[in-house]
Amino acid sequence: QVQLQESGPGLVKPSQTLSLTCTVSDGSITTNDYYWTWVRQPPGKGLERIGYIAYTGRTNIIPSLRSRASISRDTSKNQFTLQLTSVTPEDTAMYYCARDRGGATLESWGQGTQVTVSS
């Protein structure tokens, strides 16, 4: 059973860059037809998909974050990483990584990591 775990800083200052890494075990991020996804949930708000990196390496970021967010991968470490630049307090959220196989529901999730943007 695939497992995912997020890691990164819990506190980031405004204007800085947030970097979060998802480590995948018992599954390969290059396996055909899987999409490795970042999702976040601000306090009191719903879930928001940020984007994904596909098994091919192709990426997709939602329009509202396209100028600030990027997703990359390190296949040798079986990891994929979210970078979010120029953060503001509005980026404070629980951040999750997940695996998507193209269905309506993300099938596997990490436990999430809290990120607070504050000076």
Secondary structure, DSSP 8 states (H G I E B T S, - for coil): --EEEEE--SEE-TTS-EEEEEEEESS-TTSTT-EEEEEEE-TTS--EEEEEEETTS-EEE-GGGTTTEEEEEETTTTEEEEEE-S--GGG-EEEEEEEE-SSSS--EE---EEEEE--
